[in-house]
Amino acid sequence: MRRAILTLAAAAAVVVAPLALPTTAFAQKVVSTTAGRGGSPHETVEYKVGAATVTVIYGRPYMKGRSLDTLAPAGKVYRTGADEATTLKTDKALQIGTIAVPAGTYTLYTLPGSPWQLIVNKQTGQWGTQYSEAQDLGRTPMTAGTLASPAEQLTIAVIGSNLEIHWGTMKQSVAISAK
């Protein structure tokens, strides 16, 4: 009887444990975490989007008691990360919102507002604040949401069929799929 109760308890723990994970837990492969040139930690993460492998390399700034409106003001292009520009690499063509994205390497920016816009830019390798609108591959509106618990650190992730940005209580998302 005791063995049956222990077995049942272990099985319940396996089923219930994933439900206790924070809302920002998702299927990803963290390739590396390093210090950025400006001080914020940088992550390289990989996701599978259909048959495509998508890699995002970005600086992860902290809120540190600051308001999101101060860090990413409405109407001003935001580097969507810290330090070096946020990089998106894909080995296959993608559809991100309304933007057809060929296989290759790009920089991600956002334009905070109502709605936020995700900007996919063809210029790569620059410091995050060196933005050239002439290099935009395209812009697409994002869908706003609110996180149940605040994310102190900026997080960019592929969750289900969406590319999401979490920071503070803000969640911005846009559909992503392999073409």
N, C-alpha and C positions, 0 to 999 in steps of 0.2 A: 504494500500500500504506500509506504513512504517513498519507494522508488518511483511509483507511478505519479505521485504528487510532484517530486523533483523533476521528472521528465516533462510533466505538464507545465510547470513553472518555467523551465528552460525554453520550451517551445513558445510560450507566451512572451517571454523576453525577446526572442528573435522577431516575433511579429510586431510587438509594441515599440521596440527600440527605434526603428526608423521614424516613427511618428513623433518622437521627441526631438528630432533634429531641428535646428533653426530653419527659418523659411529660406535662407540663402544657401542651404545645402543642396547641391545638384551634382549631376554626373559630369565630372571634368577630370582632366589629367593635368595636374600642376607639373610643368616641366622644370621650372626653376623659380626661385625667389631670391632677389638680389637687392642691394642698396642702389638707389638711383643716384645720379650725379647731383641732384638737388636735395637729397635726403629722404624722400618718401620711398618706402619699399616698392619694388617692381616685381610683377609676376608675369610669367609666360604660362598660359594655359591653353590646352587643346580640347576641342569638342568635335564630335561627329555630328554632322548635319547631313542626313541622308548618306550618300556615298562620299561626301566632301569631308576633308579634315580642315577645320578652321582653327587657326591659332591667333590668340589675342595677347599682345605684349603691352602692358600699361603700368603706369605709376599709380599707387593706391593711397591717395592722401586721406588724412583723418579729418573729421569735423572739428575736433578740439574746441567744442563750445561755440563755434562760429555758425552763422546762419547760412543756409544754402543760397539765399538771395545774395549774400556777400561773396560767396565762393564762385557761384555761377549765375551772374546777374541776367535777368531777362533782356532779350534783344541784343546780347553781345555773344559772339561766337566763343564757345568754351572748349578748351583743349581736351576735355573729357579724360582727365587723369592728372598726373603731376609730372613735372620735369620733361623728359623727352616725349615727343608726340606718341599718341596711342596708335599701335600698329595692328592691322588685321591682315592675316595671310590666309589664302584659300587655295587649295590645289585643284578645285573644280569650280565651275560657274555657280553663282548663288543668286537668289532673289532676296533682297532685303527691303521689305516694304514695297515701294514702287520703283526701286533701283535695281536694274540688271547689273550684276557685278561679275565681270569675267574673272577667271582664275588669275591670281596675282597678289601683289602686296599693296596695301592702301593705308591711309591714315583716317582715323575716326575723330570727328569733332561733333559737337552738338550746338544747337542754337536754342537756349532756354526761352520759353514763352508759353503761349497757349494756342496750339499745342507746341511741345518741344519738337525740334527737327533733328534727325540724325543726318549728319553730313559724311559722305564717303568721298575722300579726297585722294587724287592720284599722286600728289607730292609725298615723298617718304624720306625718312632719315633726319628730319629737322627737329629742332627744339619745339616743344608743344605750342608756343605762342606765335610761331612763324607760319601763319595761315595765309594761303592765297586762294581767294574765291575762284579765280580763273582756272584752278586745278581741280575744281569739284567734278567728280564723276556724277554726283547727284545728291539730292536732299529728299528726305521722306518724313512725313509726320509720325510721331510716336504717340502711344496711348499712355496716359497718366494713370497712376494708381497710388495707393498708400500702403506702406509696409506695416504689418502688425507690430513688429518690434524694430526700432531704429537700427540702421547699419552705420556704425561709427566710421567705418572705412569704405571708401568708394569700391563698388564691386561691379564688374562687367561680366555677364554670364549668358550662356545659351541655356535656357530652361524650356524644355519641351520644344515647341516650334517658334520660340521667341528669343530675340536678342534683348537682354534686359540690363538696365543700369539701376543700381540701388545705392542710395546715399541719404543719410538721415532717415526720414520717414518716406522719402520720395522713391517711387518706382516708375521708370519709363520703359516701355517695351515696344518692339516692332517685330513683325513676322519675319522669319528667316527660313529659307529652304534651299536645297540643292536644285539646280536646273537640269 
